Amino acid sequence: MNTNTNPKTPSFKSIDREIRTLTAEMQQEQTLMPETQNGRIARLLKIYNGIKPLLTVISALPLIPSGWRAALVLFNNALAAVAAGAGADDVTADFKAGKDL
């Protein structure tokens, strides 16, 4: 019996499947992922994509104070923007950190 009445809200089964898949993949890739900034970002985004349904459910729980839920939504949206590549074009080939100092 599915008690999930909102089609946008992930079910327990789908969240559990995502977490199990993520855990298995991360255990396999632990030694394969390079320890560079790009490797760490790739790992962060892979983990985010695996727990995104869980964050969505947690951010909608009325048990959690509304301010905390709002913070979770902001965090989720910020990671979604990074995952989608938003802001990647802000750093151009002419960008040099600290050049204006």
C-alpha positions in Angstrom: 0.0 0.0 0.0 1.4 3.4 -1.0 0.6 6.1 1.5 2.3 8.7 -0.7 -0.4 11.0 -2.0 1.9 13.6 -3.5 3.5 12.3 -6.7 6.4 14.8 -6.3 7.3 13.4 -2.8 9.6 10.4 -3.1 8.5 7.2 -1.5 10.4 5.3 1.2 11.2 2.6 -1.3 12.7 5.1 -3.8 14.7 6.9 -1.1 16.0 3.6 0.3 16.9 2.3 -3.2 18.9 5.6 -3.9 20.7 5.4 -0.6 21.7 1.7 -1.1 22.8 2.4 -4.7 24.8 5.4 -3.6 26.5 3.5 -0.7 27.5 0.6 -3.0 28.8 3.0 -5.7 30.8 5.1 -3.2 32.4 2.0 -1.7 33.6 0.9 -5.1 34.8 4.4 -6.1 36.5 5.2 -2.8 39.9 4.4 -4.2 39.2 5.4 -7.8 38.2 9.0 -7.2 41.2 11.4 -7.6 42.0 13.6 -4.6 41.7 16.8 -6.5 39.3 19.7 -6.2 37.3 18.4 -9.2 37.3 14.9 -7.8 35.9 16.1 -4.5 33.2 18.2 -6.2 32.3 15.2 -8.4 32.0 13.1 -5.3 29.9 15.8 -3.5 27.5 16.0 -6.5 27.2 12.2 -6.7 26.3 12.0 -3.0 23.9 15.0 -3.4 22.1 13.3 -6.3 21.7 10.1 -4.2 20.3 11.9 -1.1 18.3 14.6 -2.9 15.0 12.7 -2.5 15.8 12.3 1.3 16.5 16.0 1.6 13.2 16.8 -0.2 11.2 14.7 2.2 13.0 16.0 5.3 12.5 19.6 4.2 8.7 19.0 4.0 8.3 17.4 7.4 6.0 19.5 9.6 7.8 18.0 12.7 10.9 20.1 11.8 10.6 23.9 12.6 9.8 26.0 9.6 13.0 27.9 9.8 15.0 24.7 9.6 12.9 23.5 6.7 13.6 26.7 4.9 17.3 26.3 5.5 17.2 22.8 4.1 15.3 24.0 1.0 18.0 26.7 0.5 20.8 24.2 0.9 19.1 21.8 -1.5 18.5 24.5 -4.1 22.2 25.7 -3.8 23.5 22.2 -4.4 21.0 21.7 -7.2 22.4 24.8 -8.9 25.9 23.5 -8.5 24.9 20.1 -9.9 23.2 21.8 -12.9 26.4 23.8 -13.6 24.9 27.1 -12.6 27.6 29.6 -11.9 30.3 27.6 -13.8 30.4 30.3 -16.5 31.2 32.9 -13.9 34.8 31.8 -13.8 36.3 32.5 -17.2 39.7 32.0 -18.7 40.6 35.6 -17.7 39.8 34.9 -14.0 42.8 34.9 -11.7 42.1 34.6 -8.0 43.5 37.5 -6.1 44.7 39.4 -9.2 43.0 42.6 -7.9 44.7 42.5 -4.5 
